[in-house]
Amino acid sequence: MGQIILVEDNEPFHELLTLNISTYIGAQVIARKDAAEVTALLSILPDIDAIICKSKIGAEPTAQIVLDYLRESLQEVVLIVVGEAPNHHEGELVNVPDSQDWESIVKVCAKILGVTPESVEKKPRPEYVPINLANFYLIDRTPCEIYIKIKKSADDFQFVKRFHGGDTFNKQVIKRYEDQGLKHFHVHRDFLKNFTNFVSDHLVLKLDQTPIESPEMITNLAETFDYASKEILKFGFTSATLQLTETVIGKMVQIVEKSPQMSGLLHRIINSKSSYLYQHSHMTSVIASQALKELGIGKKEAYNKLAYAAFFQNISLVEHEDYAKISTYEELEAANLNEADWDMVFNHALEASLLITKNPEAPIGVDEIIKSHHGAPNGKGYTKTNLDSLPGLTRIFVLAADFAKYFLEHKEKSAEGKELTPVIKVMFEKYQTDEATKILKVIEKTLKKKA
C-alpha cells in the first residue's frame, strides 16, 4: 500500500482528498499539520511515496520549507504543491494551481503510484465511506443502510448498522448522536452516489412542493442553498449539484416576480433562521432584480443572471462565513487574518468567477459580474472609485451586494443596541457618482413602495 502525506488545513477539502485517495487509489493518507511535522516524519519514514502540500499554512511557507528539506536530504519523494508553487527547478515538484481541484490531485497520486483505471478495481478500497452527520438533518428517511464506526481497540474498528434502507427518523434522533460526539455516519461505498442523489432529490422535491408565498419557503430555500454550496465546493458540478443550483436560483427568481413589495420580502429573509451567506445572497438578488424592474429593464434572463451571481459571489468563503462580511480594504486589514486567509478573502471574487465557468448551465457573462462584485474588475480586493466604468448590470449588482451587506450589519447593530445610521444614507455617502446615485435612488424608491 502506498503512503502519502497530506498537509491541508481546510477540513472539508482534507476529508474529500483523504476519502478519494484511500478509496480509488488504495493508498494510506497520513495527515500532518505543518512543515515541521512533515520533515520529522520523513526522517523516520523514508518510503513515503508523495507529499500533498498546501502552498502556505497560515503565514508559514510550507511548500518552500518541505522543498528545501527534500533538496538537502536528497529524498526521492514526489512533492505535489497545491496553490502557488515556490521557485523550483523543472522536475522538483508537481503543481496543482487550483486549490479546490481535488480530481487533478487524485490523478497525480494515481500516476505516481502506478495506478491505472484498470488496476483501480483490483486495489483494496474502504468498504464504508463517511457522510457528514449534518446531512441527516435535511432528510427524514434513508435510501440505504447507514452505519456508525465503533472503535474496538487501538487498531481495530467495526461498522454497526444503525438504520436500514427506508427507515424514517426525526431530528431528535440525529441530535442525540451529535451530542454523543458523532461527526459522521457511514454508508457502503456502492451506495454513496445513491445517498447524495437522494438528499438532492429530497431537497428539490420539498422546494417544489412549498408554495412561493409560504413562510416555509425561505427556510427550505436556505437549507438547500447551504447544502448545495458546500457540495459544490467539495465535489464541483455534478448532476446533483447542478439540479440543486438550478432549483435554488429558479425559486429566487420566482419569489422576486411574485412579491408585491421589496421591503417585506427583505424582512422575511433577514428575520429567518438562516445563514449569513444565504441571507446576503438572496437579499442581493432581490435588491438587484427590483432595481432592474423599477428601471424598466427587467427581463427574466437578467433576473436569472443576477440570481446566479448572487448565489456564487461568496462561495469560496462557505467555510468562513464571517469573512463574507468584509467589503472594504480597511475592514480586511482590521480583521487581523493570517496570510493564507487574507489572500483567500482578497481573491474570493476571482476564485468564484473561475468556479462558475465550470458550470455548463451558467448564463454567459455571469463570471464577469461575480469577478467585479466588489468593484474591482480583476476580482482582487475592493474599490469604489471606478464603479461608473463597470457595465450597467454589474454596477447594479455591486450596489445591491453592498446594500445587502449594510442591511444585515444594521440588523446586527440594532440587536446590540448600537447607534444606527440608515442604510441608504450610508450608501449615498459611500457612492457619490452620478450613475451610482441614480441606482441608489431607485433602490430607495422600491424600499418605500407599498403593495
C-alpha positions, -999 to 999 in steps of 0.1 A, spaced: 0 0 0 14 34 -10 18 61 17 10 98 10 15 127 35 -13 153 33 -8 189 47 -41 207 43 -58 229 69 -92 232 51 -111 204 69 -137 196 43 -111 195 15 -88 174 37 -117 150 42 -125 149 5 -89 142 -6 -84 115 21 -116 97 10 -108 97 -27 -72 88 -24 -79 59 0 -110 48 -19 -98 50 -55 -61 45 -52 -59 23 -21 -31 45 -5 -27 54 31 -31 91 38 -10 104 67 -22 138 79 3 164 91 -3 200 102 28 219 91 63 216 75 79 206 108 57 176 112 63 166 76 101 167 79 100 149 112 81 121 97 103 119 66 133 115 88 119 82 102 98 70 72 119 71 41 94 51 20 68 78 16 56 80 -20 43 115 -22 36 147 -2 5 168 -10 13 201 5 -6 234 5 15 263 -6 10 280 28 -4 270 61 -12 303 78 19 325 75 42 295 71 56 290 35 50 253 40 57 241 4 90 260 3 102 245 36 94 210 25 110 215 -9 142 228 8 142 197 31 138 173 1 167 191 -17 190 188 13 181 152 22 181 140 -14 150 120 -8 131 110 -39 96 118 -27 72 135 -51 61 168 -39 26 180 -50 21 216 -42 -15 229 -41 -18 266 -49 10 289 -59 43 269 -62 76 282 -48 105 288 -71 118 255 -83 137 236 -110 120 215 -136 111 181 -122 113 191 -85 76 192 -79 41 189 -94 20 220 -92 -19 220 -90 -26 257 -90 -64 254 -83 -66 249 -46 -100 231 -50 -91 208 -79 -92 176 -60 -97 155 -91 -63 166 -105 -46 159 -72 -60 124 -71 -50 117 -107 -14 128 -100 -13 105 -70 -26 76 -91 1 82 -117 28 83 -90 17 50 -75 13 34 -110 -25 30 -106 -42 27 -139 -80 28 -144 -79 -10 -148 -59 -16 -117 -81 6 -95 -107 -21 -94 -80 -45 -81 -69 -22 -53 -83 -27 -18 -108 0 -11 -126 11 21 -159 -7 23 -176 22 41 -173 59 34 -182 88 58 -212 111 55 -213 143 75 -239 140 102 -253 174 93 -267 160 61 -291 138 81 -309 169 95 -320 176 59 -339 143 54 -363 122 74 -355 87 60 -326 70 44 -324 53 10 -298 28 21 -283 12 52 -265 35 75 -236 26 98 -216 41 127 -179 34 132 -171 19 166 -136 16 179 -129 -19 193 -92 -15 201 -63 7 192 -61 -5 156 -95 -22 151 -128 -8 141 -162 -22 134 -192 -8 115 -225 -13 132 -258 -8 113 -280 19 128 -306 24 100 -320 1 74 -328 13 39 -362 30 40 -361 37 78 -376 70 90 -361 91 118 -365 126 133 -340 154 141 -340 145 178 -325 111 170 -297 127 150 -292 153 177 -286 125 203 -258 111 182 -243 146 177 -244 152 215 -225 119 220 -197 133 198 -206 116 165 -195 136 134 -201 111 106 -224 82 97 -211 58 71 -226 42 40 -213 13 19 -191 27 -9 -215 12 -35 -243 34 -22 -225 68 -18 -238 82 -51 -273 68 -43 -273 86 -9 -261 120 -22 -286 119 -51 -314 111 -26 -306 141 -4 -305 163 -35 -338 149 -48 -354 153 -14 -345 190 -11 -356 198 -46 -390 180 -41 -395 199 -8 -389 232 -26 -412 223 -55 -440 213 -31 -437 245 -10 -458 275 -22 -438 305 -31 -457 327 -6 -454 301 22 -434 311 54 -416 277 49 -402 287 15 -374 309 29 -364 282 55 -364 254 28 -345 276 4 -319 285 30 -311 249 39 -309 239 2 -286 268 -6 -263 259 23 -261 223 13 -257 230 -24 -229 255 -17 -209 230 4 -214 202 -21 -202 223 -50 -171 234 -31 -163 198 -23 -174 179 -54 -177 205 -81 -206 205 -106 -223 171 -107 -258 162 -119 -269 165 -83 -253 199 -75 -265 213 -109 -300 202 -101 -298 219 -67 -283 251 -81 -310 254 -108 -338 249 -83 -325 274 -58 -319 301 -84 -352 294 -101 -370 299 -67 -352 331 -61 -364 345 -94 -400 333 -88 -400 349 -54 -390 383 -69 -416 380 -96 -444 372 -72 -435 396 -43 -456 428 -43 -430 448 -24 -393 446 -17 -392 457 19 -415 430 31 -395 403 13 -362 416 27 -376 414 62 -388 379 56 -353 369 46 -334 388 73 -357 375 101 -354 339 90 -333 314 110 -307 310 82 -271 315 75 -255 349 67 -243 337 33 -278 327 23 -294 359 36 -268 381 19 -271 361 -14 -309 362 -15 -311 398 -5 -286 408 -31 -307 390 -58 -339 407 -46 -324 442 -44 -307 440 -78 -338 425 -95 -362 451 -81 -339 478 -93 -340 464 -128 -378 461 -126 -381 498 -114 -357 509 -142 -380 492 -167 -353 469 -180 -362 438 -160 -364 406 -180 -363 370 -168 -329 364 -183 -315 394 -164 -331 382 -131 -317 348 -137 -282 361 -143 -283 383 -112 -295 353 -91 -267 332 -104 -242 359 -95 -258 363 -60 -256 325 -54 -219 322 -63 -204 355 -53 -191 343 -19 -190 305 -25 -152 302 -18 -160 316 18 -185 289 27 -163 275 55 -155 310 67 -189 328 68 -177 358 88 -152 367 61 -181 374 37 -190 404 59 -158 421 48 -164 446 19 -136 472 21 -98 470 23 -99 487 57 -122 460 71 -99 434 57 -68 449 73 -87 453 106 -97 416 106 -61 406 116 -62 374 94 -33 351 88 -16 354 54 -35 325 38 -69 337 50 -61 373 39 -53 360 4 -84 339 3 -106 369 12 -88 393 -11 -91 369 -41 -125 354 -33 -143 372 -61 -118 360 -87 -120 324 -73 -158 324 -75 -157 337 -111 -133 309 -121 -155 283 -105 -187 294 -122 -171 290 -156 -171 252 -149 -209 253 -146 -224 244 -180 -257 259 -171 -244 293 -161 -256 323 -181 -230 339 -204 -212 368 -187 -222 360 -151 -185 352 -143 -176 389 -151 -204 401 -127 -191 379 -100 -155 389 -105 -164 426 -102 -189 423 -73 -167 444 -50 -160 469 -78 -126 456 -87 -127 443 -124 -98 419 -118 -116 402 -89 -89 412 -64 -97 434 -34 -122 462 -32 -128 496 -49 -155 521 -53 -136 547 -75 -142 530 -108 -179 520 -103 -192 540 -132 -168 523 -156 -184 489 -149 -211 476 -172 -247 485 -162 -258 452 -149 -225 447 -129 -229 482 -115 -264 474 -102 -251 441 -87 -222 458 -69 -246 483 -52 -271 456 -44 -245 433 -28 -231 462 -7 -266 473 2 -274 438 15 -242 437 35 -251 470 53 -287 460 57 -275 428 76 -250 448 95 -277 473 105 -298 445 120 -268 432 140 -260 466 154 -297 471 163 -297 438 182 -266 450 201 -282 484 209 -256 503 189 -261 537 173 -277 533 139 -273 552 106 -299 545 79 -285 521 54 -295 542 24 -276 572 40 -245 551 43 -248 540 7 -253 576 -6 -222 587 13 -201 558 1 -211 561 -36 -214 596 -49 -210 593 -87 -240 602 -109 -247 566 -121 -244 552 -85 -267 579 -72 -293 571 -99 -294 534 -90 -295 541 -52 -324 564 -57 -342 536 -75 -334 512 -46 -347 538 -21 -379 542 -40 -386 504 -42 -379 501 -4 -406 527 3 -431 512 -22 -462 496 -7 -481 467 -21 
